[in-house]
Structures are given as structure tokens and as C-alpha cells.
Amino acid sequence: MSKDHETPEERRERLRQEELKHPSSSIHGSNMSDLVGGLNWKVTGVIIVILIIILLVFLIG
């Protein structure tokens, strides 16, 4: 399929794949969405809860 007739989903995926091939950041293209995308939603929730608890401990103590 040519680039002129691709669906928006195909275009987004193609651009994402090109970006992964050529990361522009110094940490090889990793960002928070890559980290969270690789985790289970329950694990992500636990991490967020732990961060909130740590913040509350610092604010109270």
C-alpha cells in the first residue's frame, strides 16, 4: 500500500516504527510511556500508590 492511501492508524504505526529506529534522546528513545506500556496496569497502579505514600511521608514528616 502506498503512503498516499494508508489509513491514519497505519501512518501512526509507520511513524512510530521510524522513530524507534532513530531515537533522538540520550537514553535510546525510552520515555515514561515506554516504561508504563511494558508494565501490567496493576504494577503501574502500585508504583503510583507507592510514590504518593512517599510524597505524603515527606510532607508530613
Residue, then its C-alpha position, 0 to 999 in steps of 0.5 A: m500500500s502506498k503512503d498516499h492511501e494508508t489509513p491514519e492508524e497505519r501512518r501512526e504505526r509507520l511513524r512510530q516504527e521510524e522513530l524507534k529506529h532513530p531515537s533522538s534522546s540520550i537514553h535510546g528513545s525510552n520515555m515514561s510511556d515506554l516504561v508504563g506500556g511494558l508494565n501490567w496496569k496493576v504494577t503501574g497502579v502500585i508504583i503510583v500508590i507507592l510514590i504518593i505514600i512517599l510524597l505524603v511521608f515527606l510532607i508530613g514528616 
